[in-house]
Amino acid sequence: MADKAGTRKVEQKFKKARIEKPSKSQEKRQSKSVTKQTSVSSSKGKEKAVDTANATSAQRSESSSLPSSFKIIAGSYEKLLYGLDGTVTPSDSGYEFHLKPIFIFPAHVSCIKAVAASPTGGKWLATGSADEIVKVWDLGRRKEIGGLMHHEGSITYLQFPSRSHLLSASEDGTLCLFHARDWAVLRSLKGHKGRVNSVAVHPSGKVALSVGQDKTLRMWDLMRGKGSASVKLGKEGEVVRWSITGSNFVVQSQSSIEVFSTNMVLQHTVTHPSRIQSVRFCKRVNGEGELLLVAAEDKKVSVYEVLKDPEQLPKIIAEMIGHLNRVKAVETLDIALPASSSTDARKMTTIVCTISSDGKIFVYDLAELPEKVQDNPQLRPVAEYDTKGTRLTCLTIAEGRPAGESKTINGKRKREGEKESEDEEDEWKPQVSDAEEEVAGESGDETE
């Protein structure tokens, strides 16, 4: 880390944090997989056969660059950082999704409030805490790189707009843009009076939106490093998100979702039946169009259909159920699927990951949502991991290797599916020590 970046160099490997590999009985008890059962109806007629062939060809091209595995990282009030390795295997009836713990350790001296993974390979992991430090981790080399100490308040939000940049927000009212090469501060954006709650970078990467305690919505020119517009909301915005296409965005506050055009004009307001914790846009797997996933205190994720007509309100078409307490966060990732001999010939899907105050991490398969939805179907998790009561706060998904790509272990190339060497496994020590378990247990008795 460069000194001018206000960083401190820490060459501490994860295994130095007194974390041990979980026993097989613990893995079996905590990590569950559910067989995914789907079927594809046979096509009728030449025209439908041609359409199916074209769609399959397009899926193959798209899936070739998608990751075949993924990593789920979640932070907690107990200062513990959880890392899970996610994989998909073919089965006679479709696909099975698996979650395996790869690390559990105290990453900060205070509660973890934000996590983010860099896109396209997931090399970098950033974690932010109430200790005012942004820590950077190299997931590939399995070590902590250092701490970014530019903020003077709790870290509230982290995002990698690209592989080479990290954007952070804090209770000190500032946003910082870091370069991921030397972790120097490229931009320090000031304008909010009070805590910044959420930030969203446009798909183009040129502008960003932010909302905060001062009840304003601000737009930032990331190219020039200064504010370009602001709107008074009249209430505190908690989450801001761009749509997939970048043609509009939403601002969430308590149980309301306000939809804005790109020129920051309010189009309409959606009132959700429960207080909202998080929102996320994603594409449909079956069919066209976008979906808006809304995680709330009603213990579920509501799936809204975003209609092409901007004058029409989004409507709930499905629900993701299973949690026993409020859903704190929701994230999505497109992944490639392995070849299967079953009737399910899909090449890719979108996974939806959620965390809840019940201490559980769920994975859903968005392909379970049919193209034509009737009677608001309920989707159940295809995989889950139980932290045994840890109060989870934040979530991110890191990409694994692209489908079929070989991996390097101790200088040697290994194909996906081959057994990993013992040396690599020793790098990860994913079980919390007895002393840390006792501390976590005492913290878990507190109320939020």
Secondary structure, 3 states (H helix, E strand, C coil): CCHHHCEEEEEEEHHHHCEECCCHHHHHHHEEECEEECCCCCCCCHHHHHHHHHHHHHHHHHHCCCECCEEEEEEECCCEEEEEEEEEEEECCEEEEEEEEEEEEECCCCCEEEEEECCCCCCEEEEEECCCCEEEEECCCCEEEEEECCCCCCEEEEEEEECCEEEEEECCCEEEEEECCCCCEEEEEECCCCCEEEEEECCCCCEEEEEECCCEEEEEECCCCEEEEEEECCCCCCEEEECCCCCEEEEEECCEEEEEECCCCEEEEEECCCCEEEEEEEECCCCCCEEEEEEECCCCEEEEEECCCCCCCCEEEEEECCCCCCEEEEEEEEEECCCCCCCCCCCEEEEEEEEECCCEEEEEEHHHCCCCCCCCCEECCCEEEECCCCCEEEEEEEECCECCCCEEECCEEECCCCCCCHHHHHHCCCEECHHHHHHHHHHHCCCC
